[in-house]
Amino acid sequence: EVAAELEESKYQHAEPRLSIYGRSASEWESLAADIFKSKKLVPHFAKILENVFLPLFEATINPQKHKETHVTGFDSVDDESKHSDHMFSYKSPKPEEWTTDDNPPYTYYLFYMYANIMVLNNLRK
């Protein structure tokens, strides 16, 4: 229905997106919509980062084996107007130490996304 409406309108554009949460390394191929930490599906934040980025590293190294894995960008979604009491610093817990049911603060999350995207881009370069 959405595709048909877009075809009829010459002034509308769409950007298809998939939500990847990092629950498992196979998530790129079979998406899910669970609240992963609160359901104890991942042990810590590091596992989420690994599940999101490891398949991309593998697809970059061996593109013939992962022909269907294509990523053109990342989008982080949060309410940036909400202030976090957590000051991200070298004293912050490492991702493998972030084991609480609460998500990390937005700044913490974005730092590790940035670091992994930078490594990925350098690998692709």
C-alpha positions as CSV (number, residue, x, y, z in Angstrom):
1,E,0.0,0.0,0.0
2,V,2.8,2.4,0.9
3,A,4.8,1.5,-2.2
4,A,1.7,2.1,-4.4
5,E,1.1,5.6,-2.8
6,L,4.8,6.5,-3.4
7,E,4.6,5.5,-7.0
8,E,1.6,7.8,-7.6
9,S,3.3,10.8,-6.0
10,K,6.3,12.4,-7.8
11,Y,7.0,14.6,-4.7
12,Q,7.4,11.9,-2.1
13,H,10.5,9.9,-1.3
14,A,11.1,7.1,1.1
15,E,14.2,5.5,2.7
16,P,13.6,1.9,3.6
17,R,15.0,1.0,7.0
18,L,15.4,-2.1,9.1
19,S,15.8,-2.1,12.9
20,I,18.8,-4.1,14.2
21,Y,19.0,-4.5,17.9
22,G,21.9,-6.8,18.4
23,R,20.1,-9.8,19.9
24,S,22.0,-12.3,17.8
25,A,24.5,-12.4,15.0
26,S,21.9,-13.8,12.6
27,E,19.6,-10.8,13.2
28,W,20.6,-9.2,9.9
29,E,18.8,-12.0,8.1
30,S,16.0,-12.7,10.5
31,L,14.8,-9.5,12.3
32,A,13.1,-9.6,15.7
33,A,11.4,-7.1,17.9
34,D,12.1,-8.2,21.5
35,I,13.2,-6.1,24.4
36,F,16.5,-8.1,24.6
37,K,18.1,-7.1,27.9
38,S,15.0,-7.1,30.0
39,K,14.1,-10.6,28.7
40,K,17.7,-11.8,29.5
41,L,18.3,-12.6,25.8
42,V,21.8,-11.0,25.9
43,P,24.2,-10.9,28.9
44,H,25.6,-7.4,28.4
45,F,25.9,-4.4,26.1
46,A,29.1,-5.8,24.5
47,K,27.1,-8.7,23.1
48,I,24.7,-6.3,21.4
49,L,27.6,-4.5,19.8
50,E,29.1,-7.8,18.7
51,N,25.9,-9.0,17.3
52,V,25.3,-5.8,15.3
53,F,28.9,-5.3,14.0
54,L,30.5,-8.8,13.7
55,P,28.2,-9.8,10.8
56,L,29.2,-6.5,9.0
57,F,32.9,-7.2,9.6
58,E,32.5,-10.7,8.2
59,A,30.5,-9.5,5.2
60,T,33.2,-6.9,4.5
61,I,36.0,-9.5,4.7
62,N,34.1,-12.1,2.7
63,P,31.5,-10.4,0.6
64,Q,31.0,-13.5,-1.7
65,K,29.7,-15.4,1.3
66,H,27.4,-12.6,2.5
67,K,25.9,-11.3,-0.7
68,E,22.6,-10.2,0.9
69,T,24.1,-8.1,3.7
70,H,24.1,-4.5,2.6
71,V,24.2,-1.5,4.9
72,T,24.3,2.1,3.7
73,G,24.0,3.9,7.0
74,F,23.1,3.8,10.7
75,D,20.4,5.7,12.5
76,S,20.3,6.0,16.2
77,V,16.9,6.9,17.6
78,D,16.5,8.4,21.0
79,D,15.0,11.5,22.7
80,E,18.1,13.6,22.7
81,S,16.3,16.3,24.8
82,K,16.3,13.9,27.8
83,H,19.4,14.5,30.0
84,S,21.2,11.5,31.4
85,D,22.8,11.7,34.8
86,H,25.6,9.4,33.6
87,M,28.7,11.3,32.6
88,F,30.5,9.0,30.1
89,S,34.2,8.8,30.9
90,Y,37.0,6.4,31.3
91,K,35.4,5.4,34.6
92,S,32.2,4.3,32.9
93,P,31.7,0.5,32.8
94,K,33.0,-1.3,29.8
95,P,30.3,-2.7,27.5
96,E,30.8,-6.2,28.8
97,E,30.3,-4.8,32.3
98,W,27.0,-3.1,31.4
99,T,24.7,-5.9,32.6
100,T,21.7,-4.0,34.0
101,D,18.3,-4.2,32.4
102,D,18.4,-0.5,31.7
103,N,19.9,0.7,28.4
104,P,23.1,2.6,28.5
105,P,22.8,6.4,28.3
106,Y,22.6,7.8,24.8
107,T,26.1,9.3,24.8
108,Y,27.6,6.0,25.9
109,Y,25.7,4.1,23.3
110,L,26.7,6.5,20.5
111,F,30.4,6.4,21.5
112,Y,30.5,2.6,21.0
113,M,28.5,2.8,17.8
114,Y,30.9,5.5,16.5
115,A,34.0,3.4,17.5
116,N,32.7,0.3,15.7
117,I,31.5,2.2,12.6
118,M,35.0,3.8,12.4
119,V,36.7,0.4,12.5
120,L,34.2,-0.9,9.9
121,N,34.9,2.0,7.6
122,N,38.6,1.6,7.9
123,L,38.3,-2.1,7.2
124,R,36.2,-1.4,4.1
125,K,38.7,1.3,3.0
